[in-house]
Amino acid sequence: MNLTEKSTENVEYMIEAIKGKLKVLNLGAIKPSHFDEEMYEELKDIYELVMRKPSFSPNEMQAIAEELGNLRKQ
């Protein structure tokens, strides 16, 4: 997967990977359709952070969820 290209497919891939790594229980809360390519770089930064770390504290998970919420389409 070439994440240097802004595309809907890459947004979907990153969101699904983040959800899987964080073991998001409410899967409906984070959907790829909630995000667009305008926030691609910010989403990619979050994705890279999540993929780098082996585990997360509850506070870190909350902060990531809040950041994703801030990136959602209005």
N, C-alpha and C positions, 0 to 999 in steps of 0.2 A: 504494500500500500504506500503510495507516494503522497505523504501528507503536506508536501510543499505546495500542492495545487489546491486552490479554494474550490470546493465542490460540495454539492449536497451529499454525495456518497461518502465523502471524507467526514463531514459533520456527523452523519449517521454512524459511521464506524467509530469515531472518537466517543460519542455519547454512549454507545453500547459498551465500549471497552471500559469507560469510567464506571458505568452502572455495574458491570461485572466485577471489577476490581473492588469497588466499595461495597458490593453486596447490597445494593439498594433494595429495600423491602417493598416500598411503594413504587413499583415499576411505572405506573401511570403518571407519577409526579414528574418524571424526566423523560421527555420524548424528543427525538430528533427534530420533529416538526416544530418544536418550540424555539428553534434556533435558526438563524440565517447566516449567510456568508459574510455579512457586515461585521460580525463579531468573531470571525474565524481565528484570527491571531490570538485573541484572548482565550478562546476555547482550546486552541492548540496548546497554549501555555499551561492551562489546567490539566489537559490530557497528559502532557509530558511530566508534570509534577506527580500526578497520580501513578503513572506507570513506573516512575523512578523509585518510589517508596514501597517497601515491602508490607507495611501496615500503617494504620492510622488510628489516632486516639479519637474518642467521641467528639472532642472539641474540633479537631482537624476535619473530621467528616462534616460537622455542622458548618464550618467555615467554607468548605468546598461546595456544599449544597447551597449556601447563601450566595456564593459567587456565581454559581450556575443560574440561580434565580435572577441575579442582576443582569445576566446576559440574555435572558429570554426576550423574545419579541414582545413588544408592547401591544 
